């Protein structure tokens, strides 16, 4: 009988600790690469060389409802396949309110010669205000360092 009471007490304690414990911060999602088709809603930095024949830029894409997402774009201007990956940090200091931040990891992939592809971070509401809080980084193969796009894009309505 004592063992059963202890077991019930232990189960209740574990349940209570799970119920009242704080939720850990969620990790940024990992996004895959997609075809890029720009228009006047895209506000981009200039191209920056990531490595020989591989260019990158960061864009902020805003819709008519003033929701925005950051996009890390790679362009393979070489004749060889290139390894791509990255990290997007967008509006994370704003927190995105109830919608979360617009940060994302970009999946490691191979970009074939002549292609341009983008990694789209989650959309966040920015309203009608100025933002330049989009940053992209890239890890070069066989290199421990990150490359940061030198100029962040800007948007204001």
C-alpha angles and dihedrals in degrees: 000000000000091000091052092050091048090049092051091046091049092049091049091050093050092047092050093049091051092046096051100034119109119256114247118242112270118244122241113265122252110237130200127227122268139184112276122223112173129201137160091298090067117090109187142179117233121272115278125195111249093178136328107317095359120102129185139189139172123232136188112213115199128188128206091265090059095249113139141190133190120233128199107210127197126191119194105209093168133088092242133073113259131208113237134185135141155159128248122200112189128167091336092141087055088050091214089257113242090349097063127233129308096239123130144166116231115225119247107254144151118255113206122224116282095015130122118201137172137212108215118209120209118284119252131186111254100165120206101322142105119275135175095160097123117113129171130192134186132198113222115225113265090009129105094207131093126227115218121205100249100224124036118222119248134216132186128162 
